[in-house]
Amino acid sequence: MAELTFSDLSKTFGGAPALDAINAQIASGEFVALLGPSGCGKTTLLRLTAGFEHPSAGKIRIGGETVAGGGRFVSPEDREIGIVFQSYALWPHKSVFDNVAYPLEVRRIPRAARQARVAEALSLTGLGAFANRMPSQLSGGQRQRVALARCLVFEPRAVLLDEPLANLDLSLRASMQDVFRLFHRRTGATMLYVTHDQSEALALADRVAVMNAGKIRQFAAPEILYREPADCFVAGFVGDGAVVSARITGRADHAGLVLNVLGQDVVSRSAAPEPSHVSIRPESITLADDAPLRARVTSCTYLGGRFRLELDAASETLVAFSRQRAAIGETVGVRLHDLWAFRDPEGEVVLQKALADA
Ligand SMILES: Nc1ncnc2c1ncn2[C@@H]1O[C@H](COP(=O)(O)OP(=O)(O)OP(=O)(O)O)[C@@H](O)[C@H]1O
């Protein structure tokens, strides 16, 4: 397995930038998700890595070897990369066994070694009993397992997955997530996984690159994206909650900066000396009768074990969790705590545009 490195990587189509100076390093054996709204450049980054497109500028290295850029271009067949598409891309007239054996045939691996490796890949993906079936005799989830086994069999340097679960129904998606997790644990493969489904990205990946308009906005572990978003776009796109403008009061507390948020002084964590916004997650809101910030309940949804409330507070929509049901129109007191603040003066416009386009 190998590390992947993107340096100042750009791609334009007819003058329009699809990727804009991407810099990122993915460690050998790491599971990384590319997450972002439609058209943000996820698939373009994957296709450049696979070698289906030439970069307009910048470099791609796989395991230290430059495969694109600086006057070099290594063809897709020579990059030793496995690819899993949402459409499975299986050979319809070959059996499961022959589909999985195909990459080994192309590499002229002797028959006995071929059979052993295919058997191992089928067993690892739970397909041992299906070796002689044709793709048309398999379910969607089973076909996607064949595509995974076909990647696994030639021990690629990295595996690229382009929305591999997009064609499956919800319950199957959850069980296939387990298959990907197991596949990653057993193979230690470097994996780059494109999705626009944030729950999939947060559940599966070691780190998530959140993209918008051809740029990586933040590249971090799921819990960091949630707790410490870098800007309005990430705060609004990942996880539940609100993004609200904030003004520094000039005071600092030992626990953080004191910011004026919705008219209240709130101690907030921040990496920026002069933040402009805060991310308010549901966990940062306590409902208290005596709290000075008043909010009106606009929606109440039972989630099992708790209710999700939407609240209108000073014309902002906040999200809170409550053990008790609340009546629509009811007024509640809101106490804010443990907020994360960041500097992004133009961010709300970017976020609104991205959410409108999505
Ligand atoms: N072959 C192409 N020719 C022209 N424009 C392209 C081409 N491929 C992609 N684009 C444009 O580049 C931008 C990024 O596209 P890309 O497919 O990478 O987005 P994406 O994030 O994968 O979106 P989706 O989630 O909808 O698949 C889009 O504006 C798209 O229209």
Ligand as a Chemical Component Dictionary entry (heavy atoms), coordinates in Angstrom:
data_LIG
# 
_chem_comp.id                   LIG 
_chem_comp.type                 NON-POLYMER 
_chem_comp.pdbx_formal_charge   0 
_chem_comp.three_letter_code    LIG 
# 
loop_
_chem_comp_atom.comp_id 
_chem_comp_atom.atom_id 
_chem_comp_atom.alt_atom_id 
_chem_comp_atom.type_symbol 
_chem_comp_atom.charge 
_chem_comp_atom.model_Cartn_x 
_chem_comp_atom.model_Cartn_y 
_chem_comp_atom.model_Cartn_z 
_chem_comp_atom.pdbx_ordinal 
LIG N1  N1  N 0 -15.412 16.099 -18.600 1  
LIG C1  C1  C 0 -15.849 17.275 -18.145 2  
LIG N2  N2  N 0 -16.049 18.305 -18.981 3  
LIG C2  C2  C 0 -16.476 19.511 -18.530 4  
LIG N3  N3  N 0 -16.730 19.779 -17.240 5  
LIG C3  C3  C 0 -16.559 18.794 -16.355 6  
LIG C4  C4  C 0 -16.117 17.490 -16.753 7  
LIG N4  N4  N 0 -16.030 16.709 -15.639 8  
LIG C5  C5  C 0 -16.416 17.489 -14.604 9  
LIG N5  N5  N 0 -16.731 18.733 -15.024 10 
LIG C6  C6  C 0 -17.154 19.857 -14.181 11 
LIG O1  O1  O 0 -16.234 19.977 -13.106 12 
LIG C7  C7  C 0 -16.909 20.256 -11.875 13 
LIG C8  C8  C 0 -16.595 19.164 -10.851 14 
LIG O2  O2  O 0 -17.216 17.961 -11.264 15 
LIG P1  P1  P 0 -17.101 16.598 -10.452 16 
LIG O3  O3  O 0 -17.768 15.519 -11.260 17 
LIG O4  O4  O 0 -15.703 16.375 -10.056 18 
LIG O5  O5  O 0 -17.977 16.928 -9.159  19 
LIG P2  P2  P 0 -18.477 15.976 -8.004  20 
LIG O6  O6  O 0 -18.140 16.653 -6.745  21 
LIG O7  O7  O 0 -17.955 14.589 -8.193  22 
LIG O8  O8  O 0 -20.054 15.995 -8.220  23 
LIG P3  P3  P 0 -21.168 14.843 -8.078  24 
LIG O9  O9  O 0 -21.309 14.602 -6.598  25 
LIG O10 O10 O 0 -22.389 15.483 -8.672  26 
LIG O11 O11 O 0 -20.688 13.651 -8.835  27 
LIG C9  C9  C 0 -18.381 20.368 -12.224 28 
LIG O12 O12 O 0 -18.689 21.723 -12.398 29 
LIG C10 C10 C 0 -18.505 19.612 -13.518 30 
LIG O13 O13 O 0 -19.561 20.099 -14.292 31 
# 
loop_
_chem_comp_bond.comp_id 
_chem_comp_bond.atom_id_1 
_chem_comp_bond.atom_id_2 
_chem_comp_bond.value_order 
_chem_comp_bond.pdbx_ordinal 
LIG N1  C1  SING 1  
LIG C1  N2  SING 2  
LIG C1  C4  DOUB 3  
LIG N2  C2  DOUB 4  
LIG C2  N3  SING 5  
LIG N3  C3  DOUB 6  
LIG C3  C4  SING 7  
LIG C3  N5  SING 8  
LIG C4  N4  SING 9  
LIG N4  C5  DOUB 10 
LIG C5  N5  SING 11 
LIG N5  C6  SING 12 
LIG C6  O1  SING 13 
LIG C6  C10 SING 14 
LIG O1  C7  SING 15 
LIG C7  C8  SING 16 
LIG C7  C9  SING 17 
LIG C8  O2  SING 18 
LIG O2  P1  SING 19 
LIG P1  O3  DOUB 20 
LIG P1  O4  SING 21 
LIG P1  O5  SING 22 
LIG O5  P2  SING 23 
LIG P2  O6  DOUB 24 
LIG P2  O7  SING 25 
LIG P2  O8  SING 26 
LIG O8  P3  SING 27 
LIG P3  O9  DOUB 28 
LIG P3  O10 SING 29 
LIG P3  O11 SING 30 
LIG C9  O12 SING 31 
LIG C9  C10 SING 32 
LIG C10 O13 SING 33 
# 
